[in-house]
Amino acid sequence: MSLQAVKAVEIGSGIAAAASPGSAVHDEIGYDSPRILLRSLAHVNNAGGIEGGVSNGEKSVCGAI
């Protein structure tokens, strides 16, 4: 099976991230207190909810172009 109309599939900021440096699209991880992990200090989801092929608990964002 194939979809001839789909030229690219993106997860998170995908296509836009390809032209940006890694420092601009990195989802920073930090700590609120010694034991409470924050997924993102800037509250962005450039990874699209998937890190290393595993869901990180944030909303999954996928698109097709």
CHARMM-style PDB file with segment names, atoms N, HN, CA, C and O in Angstrom:
ATOM      1  N   MET     1       0.847  -1.158   0.000  1.00  0.00      PROA
ATOM      2  CA  MET     1       0.000   0.000   0.000  1.00  0.00      PROA
ATOM      3  C   MET     1       0.902   1.233   0.000  1.00  0.00      PROA
ATOM      4  O   MET     1       1.943   1.254   0.657  1.00  0.00      PROA
ATOM      5  N   SER     2       0.493   2.247  -0.736  1.00  0.00      PROA
ATOM      6  HN  SER     2      -0.352   2.230  -1.270  1.00  0.00      PROA
ATOM      7  CA  SER     2       1.251   3.493  -0.743  1.00  0.00      PROA
ATOM      8  C   SER     2       0.311   4.669  -0.939  1.00  0.00      PROA
ATOM      9  O   SER     2      -0.774   4.534  -1.503  1.00  0.00      PROA
ATOM     10  N   LEU     3       0.741   5.801  -0.471  1.00  0.00      PROA
ATOM     11  HN  LEU     3       1.623   5.911  -0.012  1.00  0.00      PROA
ATOM     12  CA  LEU     3      -0.013   7.043  -0.647  1.00  0.00      PROA
ATOM     13  C   LEU     3       0.828   7.958  -1.527  1.00  0.00      PROA
ATOM     14  O   LEU     3       1.799   8.554  -1.062  1.00  0.00      PROA
ATOM     15  N   GLN     4       0.460   8.068  -2.778  1.00  0.00      PROA
ATOM     16  HN  GLN     4      -0.330   7.585  -3.156  1.00  0.00      PROA
ATOM     17  CA  GLN     4       1.242   8.849  -3.731  1.00  0.00      PROA
ATOM     18  C   GLN     4       1.231  10.342  -3.433  1.00  0.00      PROA
ATOM     19  O   GLN     4       2.171  11.044  -3.806  1.00  0.00      PROA
ATOM     20  N   ALA     5       0.196  10.843  -2.775  1.00  0.00      PROA
ATOM     21  HN  ALA     5      -0.567  10.273  -2.472  1.00  0.00      PROA
ATOM     22  CA  ALA     5       0.084  12.281  -2.520  1.00  0.00      PROA
ATOM     23  C   ALA     5       0.930  12.738  -1.335  1.00  0.00      PROA
ATOM     24  O   ALA     5       1.198  13.933  -1.209  1.00  0.00      PROA
ATOM     25  N   VAL     6       1.354  11.836  -0.472  1.00  0.00      PROA
ATOM     26  HN  VAL     6       1.137  10.865  -0.574  1.00  0.00      PROA
ATOM     27  CA  VAL     6       2.126  12.221   0.710  1.00  0.00      PROA
ATOM     28  C   VAL     6       3.607  12.264   0.352  1.00  0.00      PROA
ATOM     29  O   VAL     6       4.189  11.257  -0.050  1.00  0.00      PROA
ATOM     30  N   LYS     7       4.202  13.432   0.503  1.00  0.00      PROA
ATOM     31  HN  LYS     7       3.729  14.250   0.830  1.00  0.00      PROA
ATOM     32  CA  LYS     7       5.618  13.601   0.184  1.00  0.00      PROA
ATOM     33  C   LYS     7       6.502  13.566   1.423  1.00  0.00      PROA
ATOM     34  O   LYS     7       7.685  13.236   1.344  1.00  0.00      PROA
ATOM     35  N   ALA     8       5.917  13.908   2.569  1.00  0.00      PROA
ATOM     36  HN  ALA     8       4.955  14.176   2.633  1.00  0.00      PROA
ATOM     37  CA  ALA     8       6.698  13.914   3.813  1.00  0.00      PROA
ATOM     38  C   ALA     8       5.763  13.707   5.001  1.00  0.00      PROA
ATOM     39  O   ALA     8       4.605  14.124   4.976  1.00  0.00      PROA
ATOM     40  N   VAL     9       6.273  13.071   6.019  1.00  0.00      PROA
ATOM     41  HN  VAL     9       7.214  12.732   6.039  1.00  0.00      PROA
ATOM     42  CA  VAL     9       5.556  12.912   7.288  1.00  0.00      PROA
ATOM     43  C   VAL     9       6.407  13.577   8.348  1.00  0.00      PROA
ATOM     44  O   VAL     9       7.613  13.340   8.426  1.00  0.00      PROA
ATOM     45  N   GLU    10       5.779  14.413   9.169  1.00  0.00      PROA
ATOM     46  HN  GLU    10       4.800  14.606   9.106  1.00  0.00      PROA
ATOM     47  CA  GLU    10       6.530  15.109  10.211  1.00  0.00      PROA
ATOM     48  C   GLU    10       5.967  14.799  11.585  1.00  0.00      PROA
ATOM     49  O   GLU    10       4.765  14.596  11.752  1.00  0.00      PROA
ATOM     50  N   ILE    11       6.849  14.767  12.553  1.00  0.00      PROA
ATOM     51  HN  ILE    11       7.826  14.932  12.417  1.00  0.00      PROA
ATOM     52  CA  ILE    11       6.477  14.602  13.954  1.00  0.00      PROA
ATOM     53  C   ILE    11       6.972  15.842  14.679  1.00  0.00      PROA
ATOM     54  O   ILE    11       8.152  16.186  14.606  1.00  0.00      PROA
ATOM     55  N   GLY    12       6.065  16.507  15.377  1.00  0.00      PROA
ATOM     56  HN  GLY    12       5.107  16.227  15.435  1.00  0.00      PROA
ATOM     57  CA  GLY    12       6.422  17.763  16.041  1.00  0.00      PROA
ATOM     58  C   GLY    12       6.599  18.867  15.025  1.00  0.00      PROA
ATOM     59  O   GLY    12       5.765  19.023  14.133  1.00  0.00      PROA
ATOM     60  N   SER    13       7.665  19.635  15.139  1.00  0.00      PROA
ATOM     61  HN  SER    13       8.342  19.509  15.863  1.00  0.00      PROA
ATOM     62  CA  SER    13       7.886  20.736  14.211  1.00  0.00      PROA
ATOM     63  C   SER    13       8.599  20.280  12.942  1.00  0.00      PROA
ATOM     64  O   SER    13       8.848  21.096  12.055  1.00  0.00      PROA
ATOM     65  N   GLY    14       8.929  19.012  12.838  1.00  0.00      PROA
ATOM     66  HN  GLY    14       8.727  18.349  13.558  1.00  0.00      PROA
ATOM     67  CA  GLY    14       9.465  18.315  11.679  1.00  0.00      PROA
ATOM     68  C   GLY    14      10.120  19.111  10.565  1.00  0.00      PROA
ATOM     69  O   GLY    14      11.314  19.403  10.637  1.00  0.00      PROA
ATOM     70  N   ILE    15       9.356  19.469   9.528  1.00  0.00      PROA
ATOM     71  HN  ILE    15       8.386  19.231   9.470  1.00  0.00      PROA
ATOM     72  CA  ILE    15       9.887  20.121   8.342  1.00  0.00      PROA
ATOM     73  C   ILE    15      10.528  21.462   8.695  1.00  0.00      PROA
ATOM     74  O   ILE    15      11.616  21.766   8.205  1.00  0.00      PROA
ATOM     75  N   ALA    16       9.887  22.259   9.523  1.00  0.00      PROA
ATOM     76  HN  ALA    16       9.004  22.012   9.922  1.00  0.00      PROA
ATOM     77  CA  ALA    16      10.439  23.557   9.922  1.00  0.00      PROA
ATOM     78  C   ALA    16      11.725  23.375  10.737  1.00  0.00      PROA
ATOM     79  O   ALA    16      12.635  24.200  10.653  1.00  0.00      PROA
ATOM     80  N   ALA    17      11.797  22.320  11.507  1.00  0.00      PROA
ATOM     81  HN  ALA    17      11.058  21.650  11.575  1.00  0.00      PROA
ATOM     82  CA  ALA    17      12.975  22.072  12.340  1.00  0.00      PROA
ATOM     83  C   ALA    17      14.196  21.688  11.515  1.00  0.00      PROA
ATOM     84  O   ALA    17      15.327  21.885  11.959  1.00  0.00      PROA
ATOM     85  N   ALA    18      13.982  21.144  10.324  1.00  0.00      PROA
ATOM     86  HN  ALA    18      13.063  20.984   9.964  1.00  0.00      PROA
ATOM     87  CA  ALA    18      15.095  20.708   9.483  1.00  0.00      PROA
ATOM     88  C   ALA    18      15.990  21.870   9.069  1.00  0.00      PROA
ATOM     89  O   ALA    18      17.187  21.682   8.853  1.00  0.00      PROA
ATOM     90  N   ALA    19      15.424  23.065   8.959  1.00  0.00      PROA
ATOM     91  HN  ALA    19      14.452  23.218   9.135  1.00  0.00      PROA
ATOM     92  CA  ALA    19      16.192  24.241   8.545  1.00  0.00      PROA
ATOM     93  C   ALA    19      16.715  25.048   9.727  1.00  0.00      PROA
ATOM     94  O   ALA    19      17.371  26.072   9.537  1.00  0.00      PROA
ATOM     95  N   SER    20      16.435  24.601  10.925  1.00  0.00      PROA
ATOM     96  HN  SER    20      15.902  23.769  11.079  1.00  0.00      PROA
ATOM     97  CA  SER    20      16.839  25.327  12.138  1.00  0.00      PROA
ATOM     98  C   SER    20      17.969  24.596  12.847  1.00  0.00      PROA
ATOM     99  O   SER    20      18.098  23.378  12.721  1.00  0.00      PROA
ATOM    100  N   PRO    21      18.794  25.338  13.596  1.00  0.00      PROA
ATOM    101  CA  PRO    21      19.829  24.659  14.385  1.00  0.00      PROA
ATOM    102  C   PRO    21      19.188  23.883  15.547  1.00  0.00      PROA
ATOM    103  O   PRO    21      18.099  24.227  16.007  1.00  0.00      PROA
ATOM    104  N   GLY    22      19.859  22.862  16.000  1.00  0.00      PROA
ATOM    105  HN  GLY    22      20.744  22.583  15.627  1.00  0.00      PROA
ATOM    106  CA  GLY    22      19.332  22.038  17.084  1.00  0.00      PROA
ATOM    107  C   GLY    22      19.030  22.812  18.354  1.00  0.00      PROA
ATOM    108  O   GLY    22      18.098  22.474  19.084  1.00  0.00      PROA
ATOM    109  N   SER    23      19.811  23.847  18.621  1.00  0.00      PROA
ATOM    110  HN  SER    23      20.569  24.122  18.029  1.00  0.00      PROA
ATOM    111  CA  SER    23      19.586  24.650  19.824  1.00  0.00      PROA
ATOM    112  C   SER    23      18.265  25.401  19.780  1.00  0.00      PROA
ATOM    113  O   SER    23      17.738  25.778  20.827  1.00  0.00      PROA
ATOM    114  N   ALA    24      17.718  25.628  18.583  1.00  0.00      PROA
ATOM    115  HN  ALA    24      18.146  25.322  17.733  1.00  0.00      PROA
ATOM    116  CA  ALA    24      16.455  26.363  18.449  1.00  0.00      PROA
ATOM    117  C   ALA    24      15.239  25.456  18.598  1.00  0.00      PROA
ATOM    118  O   ALA    24      14.155  25.936  18.929  1.00  0.00      PROA
ATOM    119  N   VAL    25      15.394  24.169  18.364  1.00  0.00      PROA
ATOM    120  HN  VAL    25      16.274  23.779  18.096  1.00  0.00      PROA
ATOM    121  CA  VAL    25      14.250  23.255  18.408  1.00  0.00      PROA
ATOM    122  C   VAL    25      14.322  22.236  19.548  1.00  0.00      PROA
ATOM    123  O   VAL    25      13.447  21.378  19.665  1.00  0.00      PROA
ATOM    124  N   HSD    26      15.336  22.320  20.371  1.00  0.00      PROA
ATOM    125  HN  HSD    26      16.047  23.017  20.276  1.00  0.00      PROA
ATOM    126  CA  HSD    26      15.518  21.392  21.495  1.00  0.00      PROA
ATOM    127  C   HSD    26      14.472  21.647  22.579  1.00  0.00      PROA
ATOM    128  O   HSD    26      14.292  22.790  23.000  1.00  0.00      PROA
ATOM    129  N   ASP    27      13.789  20.617  23.030  1.00  0.00      PROA
ATOM    130  HN  ASP    27      13.935  19.688  22.688  1.00  0.00      PROA
ATOM    131  CA  ASP    27      12.854  20.729  24.157  1.00  0.00      PROA
ATOM    132  C   ASP    27      13.641  20.536  25.450  1.00  0.00      PROA
ATOM    133  O   ASP    27      13.999  19.415  25.812  1.00  0.00      PROA
ATOM    134  N   GLU    28      13.900  21.624  26.127  1.00  0.00      PROA
ATOM    135  HN  GLU    28      13.609  22.534  25.834  1.00  0.00      PROA
ATOM    136  CA  GLU    28      14.710  21.570  27.335  1.00  0.00      PROA
ATOM    137  C   GLU    28      13.955  20.865  28.460  1.00  0.00      PROA
ATOM    138  O   GLU    28      12.759  21.083  28.652  1.00  0.00      PROA
ATOM    139  N   ILE    29      14.662  20.029  29.188  1.00  0.00      PROA
ATOM    140  HN  ILE    29      15.634  19.852  29.031  1.00  0.00      PROA
ATOM    141  CA  ILE    29      14.086  19.307  30.322  1.00  0.00      PROA
ATOM    142  C   ILE    29      14.732  19.843  31.595  1.00  0.00      PROA
ATOM    143  O   ILE    29      15.951  20.002  31.655  1.00  0.00      PROA
ATOM    144  N   GLY    30      13.931  20.116  32.596  1.00  0.00      PROA
ATOM    145  HN  GLY    30      12.941  19.986  32.547  1.00  0.00      PROA
ATOM    146  CA  GLY    30      14.470  20.650  33.842  1.00  0.00      PROA
ATOM    147  C   GLY    30      13.709  20.128  35.039  1.00  0.00      PROA
ATOM    148  O   GLY    30      12.833  19.273  34.907  1.00  0.00      PROA
ATOM    149  N   TYR    31      14.041  20.639  36.193  1.00  0.00      PROA
ATOM    150  HN  TYR    31      14.752  21.334  36.301  1.00  0.00      PROA
ATOM    151  CA  TYR    31      13.423  20.208  37.441  1.00  0.00      PROA
ATOM    152  C   TYR    31      12.797  21.397  38.157  1.00  0.00      PROA
ATOM    153  O   TYR    31      13.395  22.470  38.252  1.00  0.00      PROA
ATOM    154  N   ASP    32      11.583  21.187  38.660  1.00  0.00      PROA
ATOM    155  HN  ASP    32      11.098  20.316  38.583  1.00  0.00      PROA
ATOM    156  CA  ASP    32      10.885  22.202  39.433  1.00  0.00      PROA
ATOM    157  C   ASP    32      11.387  22.181  40.877  1.00  0.00      PROA
ATOM    158  O   ASP    32      11.524  23.230  41.507  1.00  0.00      PROA
ATOM    159  N   SER    33      11.654  21.011  41.383  1.00  0.00      PROA
ATOM    160  HN  SER    33      11.542  20.159  40.871  1.00  0.00      PROA
ATOM    161  CA  SER    33      12.239  20.811  42.703  1.00  0.00      PROA
ATOM    162  C   SER    33      13.146  19.586  42.584  1.00  0.00      PROA
ATOM    163  O   SER    33      13.213  18.989  41.510  1.00  0.00      PROA
ATOM    164  N   PRO    34      13.826  19.204  43.624  1.00  0.00      PROA
ATOM    165  CA  PRO    34      14.761  18.075  43.482  1.00  0.00      PROA
ATOM    166  C   PRO    34      14.149  16.786  42.941  1.00  0.00      PROA
ATOM    167  O   PRO    34      14.874  15.967  42.377  1.00  0.00      PROA
ATOM    168  N   ARG    35      12.841  16.576  43.091  1.00  0.00      PROA
ATOM    169  HN  ARG    35      12.251  17.242  43.550  1.00  0.00      PROA
ATOM    170  CA  ARG    35      12.261  15.308  42.651  1.00  0.00      PROA
ATOM    171  C   ARG    35      11.150  15.445  41.612  1.00  0.00      PROA
ATOM    172  O   ARG    35      10.594  14.431  41.190  1.00  0.00      PROA
ATOM    173  N   ILE    36      10.810  16.649  41.190  1.00  0.00      PROA
ATOM    174  HN  ILE    36      11.262  17.473  41.533  1.00  0.00      PROA
ATOM    175  CA  ILE    36       9.719  16.834  40.225  1.00  0.00      PROA
ATOM    176  C   ILE    36      10.301  17.242  38.880  1.00  0.00      PROA
ATOM    177  O   ILE    36      10.870  18.325  38.738  1.00  0.00      PROA
ATOM    178  N   LEU    37      10.152  16.359  37.895  1.00  0.00      PROA
ATOM    179  HN  LEU    37       9.690  15.480  38.011  1.00  0.00      PROA
ATOM    180  CA  LEU    37      10.690  16.580  36.559  1.00  0.00      PROA
ATOM    181  C   LEU    37       9.694  17.382  35.722  1.00  0.00      PROA
ATOM    182  O   LEU    37       8.510  17.047  35.667  1.00  0.00      PROA
ATOM    183  N   LEU    38      10.174  18.434  35.077  1.00  0.00      PROA
ATOM    184  HN  LEU    38      11.135  18.706  35.122  1.00  0.00      PROA
ATOM    185  CA  LEU    38       9.371  19.180  34.117  1.00  0.00      PROA
ATOM    186  C   LEU    38       9.772  18.724  32.723  1.00  0.00      PROA
ATOM    187  O   LEU    38      10.965  18.618  32.439  1.00  0.00      PROA
ATOM    188  N   ARG    39       8.830  18.457  31.861  1.00  0.00      PROA
ATOM    189  HN  ARG    39       7.860  18.543  32.092  1.00  0.00      PROA
ATOM    190  CA  ARG    39       9.158  18.029  30.507  1.00  0.00      PROA
ATOM    191  C   ARG    39       9.804  19.158  29.723  1.00  0.00      PROA
ATOM    192  O   ARG    39      10.745  18.915  28.968  1.00  0.00      PROA
ATOM    193  N   SER    40       9.333  20.368  29.880  1.00  0.00      PROA
ATOM    194  HN  SER    40       8.569  20.566  30.493  1.00  0.00      PROA
ATOM    195  CA  SER    40       9.875  21.467  29.105  1.00  0.00      PROA
ATOM    196  C   SER    40       9.834  22.742  29.935  1.00  0.00      PROA
ATOM    197  O   SER    40       8.788  23.103  30.474  1.00  0.00      PROA
ATOM    198  N   LEU    41      10.960  23.418  30.038  1.00  0.00      PROA
ATOM    199  HN  LEU    41      11.810  23.124  29.601  1.00  0.00      PROA
ATOM    200  CA  LEU    41      11.005  24.661  30.802  1.00  0.00      PROA
ATOM    201  C   LEU    41      10.312  25.793  30.053  1.00  0.00      PROA
ATOM    202  O   LEU    41       9.750  26.689  30.682  1.00  0.00      PROA
ATOM    203  N   ALA    42      10.341  25.771  28.722  1.00  0.00      PROA
ATOM    204  HN  ALA    42      10.797  25.042  28.210  1.00  0.00      PROA
ATOM    205  CA  ALA    42       9.729  26.833  27.927  1.00  0.00      PROA
ATOM    206  C   ALA    42       8.313  26.464  27.490  1.00  0.00      PROA
ATOM    207  O   ALA    42       7.669  27.240  26.783  1.00  0.00      PROA
ATOM    208  N   HSD    43       7.823  25.313  27.890  1.00  0.00      PROA
ATOM    209  HN  HSD    43       8.345  24.682  28.464  1.00  0.00      PROA
ATOM    210  CA  HSD    43       6.481  24.834  27.557  1.00  0.00      PROA
ATOM    211  C   HSD    43       6.256  24.753  26.048  1.00  0.00      PROA
ATOM    212  O   HSD    43       5.216  25.182  25.547  1.00  0.00      PROA
ATOM    213  N   VAL    44       7.222  24.209  25.334  1.00  0.00      PROA
ATOM    214  HN  VAL    44       8.066  23.860  25.740  1.00  0.00      PROA
ATOM    215  CA  VAL    44       7.087  23.949  23.905  1.00  0.00      PROA
ATOM    216  C   VAL    44       7.104  22.446  23.678  1.00  0.00      PROA
ATOM    217  O   VAL    44       7.535  21.688  24.547  1.00  0.00      PROA
ATOM    218  N   ASN    45       6.641  22.018  22.522  1.00  0.00      PROA
ATOM    219  HN  ASN    45       6.291  22.634  21.816  1.00  0.00      PROA
ATOM    220  CA  ASN    45       6.596  20.594  22.205  1.00  0.00      PROA
ATOM    221  C   ASN    45       7.153  20.379  20.802  1.00  0.00      PROA
ATOM    222  O   ASN    45       6.459  19.845  19.937  1.00  0.00      PROA
ATOM    223  N   ASN    46       8.395  20.788  20.568  1.00  0.00      PROA
ATOM    224  HN  ASN    46       8.959  21.221  21.271  1.00  0.00      PROA
ATOM    225  CA  ASN    46       9.008  20.624  19.251  1.00  0.00      PROA
ATOM    226  C   ASN    46       9.212  19.164  18.883  1.00  0.00      PROA
ATOM    227  O   ASN    46       9.233  18.825  17.700  1.00  0.00      PROA
ATOM    228  N   ALA    47       9.362  18.296  19.871  1.00  0.00      PROA
ATOM    229  HN  ALA    47       9.345  18.571  20.833  1.00  0.00      PROA
ATOM    230  CA  ALA    47       9.567  16.869  19.607  1.00  0.00      PROA
ATOM    231  C   ALA    47       8.276  16.169  19.219  1.00  0.00      PROA
ATOM    232  O   ALA    47       8.304  15.013  18.799  1.00  0.00      PROA
ATOM    233  N   GLY    48       7.150  16.849  19.354  1.00  0.00      PROA
ATOM    234  HN  GLY    48       7.128  17.789  19.695  1.00  0.00      PROA
ATOM    235  CA  GLY    48       5.874  16.241  18.983  1.00  0.00      PROA
ATOM    236  C   GLY    48       5.406  15.159  19.924  1.00  0.00      PROA
ATOM    237  O   GLY    48       4.600  14.313  19.537  1.00  0.00      PROA
ATOM    238  N   GLY    49       5.887  15.164  21.148  1.00  0.00      PROA
ATOM    239  HN  GLY    49       6.541  15.852  21.463  1.00  0.00      PROA
ATOM    240  CA  GLY    49       5.466  14.179  22.141  1.00  0.00      PROA
ATOM    241  C   GLY    49       6.201  12.861  22.061  1.00  0.00      PROA
ATOM    242  O   GLY    49       5.887  11.929  22.801  1.00  0.00      PROA
ATOM    243  N   ILE    50       7.191  12.768  21.159  1.00  0.00      PROA
ATOM    244  HN  ILE    50       7.446  13.526  20.558  1.00  0.00      PROA
ATOM    245  CA  ILE    50       7.929  11.515  20.987  1.00  0.00      PROA
ATOM    246  C   ILE    50       9.420  11.797  21.087  1.00  0.00      PROA
ATOM    247  O   ILE    50       9.950  12.636  20.357  1.00  0.00      PROA
ATOM    248  N   GLU    51      10.087  11.105  21.979  1.00  0.00      PROA
ATOM    249  HN  GLU    51       9.657  10.423  22.572  1.00  0.00      PROA
ATOM    250  CA  GLU    51      11.535  11.246  22.143  1.00  0.00      PROA
ATOM    251  C   GLU    51      12.156   9.863  22.062  1.00  0.00      PROA
ATOM    252  O   GLU    51      11.831   8.989  22.865  1.00  0.00      PROA
ATOM    253  N   GLY    52      13.038   9.659  21.111  1.00  0.00      PROA
ATOM    254  HN  GLY    52      13.302  10.369  20.459  1.00  0.00      PROA
ATOM    255  CA  GLY    52      13.701   8.369  20.952  1.00  0.00      PROA
ATOM    256  C   GLY    52      12.738   7.243  20.617  1.00  0.00      PROA
ATOM    257  O   GLY    52      13.005   6.088  20.951  1.00  0.00      PROA
ATOM    258  N   GLY    53      11.618   7.554  19.962  1.00  0.00      PROA
ATOM    259  HN  GLY    53      11.401   8.492  19.691  1.00  0.00      PROA
ATOM    260  CA  GLY    53      10.641   6.547  19.581  1.00  0.00      PROA
ATOM    261  C   GLY    53       9.658   6.185  20.676  1.00  0.00      PROA
ATOM    262  O   GLY    53       8.842   5.280  20.498  1.00  0.00      PROA
ATOM    263  N   VAL    54       9.719   6.878  21.813  1.00  0.00      PROA
ATOM    264  HN  VAL    54      10.382   7.613  21.958  1.00  0.00      PROA
ATOM    265  CA  VAL    54       8.848   6.590  22.945  1.00  0.00      PROA
ATOM    266  C   VAL    54       8.074   7.850  23.306  1.00  0.00      PROA
ATOM    267  O   VAL    54       8.634   8.946  23.305  1.00  0.00      PROA
ATOM    268  N   SER    55       6.797   7.700  23.614  1.00  0.00      PROA
ATOM    269  HN  SER    55       6.342   6.809  23.615  1.00  0.00      PROA
ATOM    270  CA  SER    55       5.987   8.846  24.017  1.00  0.00      PROA
ATOM    271  C   SER    55       6.533   9.430  25.313  1.00  0.00      PROA
ATOM    272  O   SER    55       6.888   8.694  26.234  1.00  0.00      PROA
ATOM    273  N   ASN    56       6.600  10.767  25.379  1.00  0.00      PROA
ATOM    274  HN  ASN    56       6.311  11.365  24.631  1.00  0.00      PROA
ATOM    275  CA  ASN    56       7.089  11.404  26.597  1.00  0.00      PROA
ATOM    276  C   ASN    56       5.960  11.933  27.467  1.00  0.00      PROA
ATOM    277  O   ASN    56       6.217  12.636  28.444  1.00  0.00      PROA
ATOM    278  N   GLY    57       4.718  11.610  27.135  1.00  0.00      PROA
ATOM    279  HN  GLY    57       4.509  11.038  26.341  1.00  0.00      PROA
ATOM    280  CA  GLY    57       3.575  12.014  27.951  1.00  0.00      PROA
ATOM    281  C   GLY    57       2.928  13.304  27.477  1.00  0.00      PROA
ATOM    282  O   GLY    57       1.862  13.669  27.973  1.00  0.00      PROA
ATOM    283  N   GLU    58       3.535  13.998  26.542  1.00  0.00      PROA
ATOM    284  HN  GLU    58       4.401  13.702  26.139  1.00  0.00      PROA
ATOM    285  CA  GLU    58       2.933  15.213  25.995  1.00  0.00      PROA
ATOM    286  C   GLU    58       2.049  14.850  24.812  1.00  0.00      PROA
ATOM    287  O   GLU    58       2.069  13.712  24.342  1.00  0.00      PROA
ATOM    288  N   LYS    59       1.280  15.804  24.335  1.00  0.00      PROA
ATOM    289  HN  LYS    59       1.263  16.728  24.716  1.00  0.00      PROA
ATOM    290  CA  LYS    59       0.404  15.600  23.196  1.00  0.00      PROA
ATOM    291  C   LYS    59       1.234  15.212  21.976  1.00  0.00      PROA
ATOM    292  O   LYS    59       2.212  15.887  21.654  1.00  0.00      PROA
ATOM    293  N   SER    60       0.850  14.119  21.285  1.00  0.00      PROA
ATOM    294  HN  SER    60       0.056  13.570  21.546  1.00  0.00      PROA
ATOM    295  CA  SER    60       1.556  13.702  20.078  1.00  0.00      PROA
ATOM    296  C   SER    60       1.081  14.539  18.900  1.00  0.00      PROA
ATOM    297  O   SER    60      -0.121  14.682  18.676  1.00  0.00      PROA
ATOM    298  N   VAL    61       2.024  15.089  18.150  1.00  0.00      PROA
ATOM    299  HN  VAL    61       3.001  14.972  18.331  1.00  0.00      PROA
ATOM    300  CA  VAL    61       1.707  15.947  17.015  1.00  0.00      PROA
ATOM    301  C   VAL    61       2.361  15.364  15.764  1.00  0.00      PROA
ATOM    302  O   VAL    61       3.586  15.266  15.686  1.00  0.00      PROA
ATOM    303  N   CYS    62       1.544  14.980  14.791  1.00  0.00      PROA
ATOM    304  HN  CYS    62       0.549  15.060  14.854  1.00  0.00      PROA
ATOM    305  CA  CYS    62       2.035  14.419  13.530  1.00  0.00      PROA
ATOM    306  C   CYS    62       1.350  15.117  12.370  1.00  0.00      PROA
ATOM    307  O   CYS    62       0.222  15.591  12.500  1.00  0.00      PROA
ATOM    308  N   GLY    63       2.025  15.178  11.250  1.00  0.00      PROA
ATOM    309  HN  GLY    63       2.942  14.794  11.145  1.00  0.00      PROA
ATOM    310  CA  GLY    63       1.447  15.807  10.070  1.00  0.00      PROA
ATOM    311  C   GLY    63       1.965  15.156   8.802  1.00  0.00      PROA
ATOM    312  O   GLY    63       3.006  14.499   8.809  1.00  0.00      PROA
ATOM    313  N   ALA    64       1.228  15.344   7.706  1.00  0.00      PROA
ATOM    314  HN  ALA    64       0.382  15.878   7.701  1.00  0.00      PROA
ATOM    315  CA  ALA    64       1.635  14.823   6.399  1.00  0.00      PROA
ATOM    316  C   ALA    64       1.578  15.963   5.389  1.00  0.00      PROA
ATOM    317  O   ALA    64       0.660  16.783   5.408  1.00  0.00      PROA
ATOM    318  N   ILE    65       2.570  16.001   4.511  1.00  0.00      PROA
ATOM    319  HN  ILE    65       3.316  15.335   4.496  1.00  0.00      PROA
ATOM    320  CA  ILE    65       2.626  17.056   3.500  1.00  0.00      PROA
ATOM    321  C   ILE    65       2.677  16.390   2.139  1.00  0.00      PROA
ATOM    322  OT1 ILE    65       2.729  17.075   1.118  1.00  0.00      PROA
TER     323      ILE     65
END
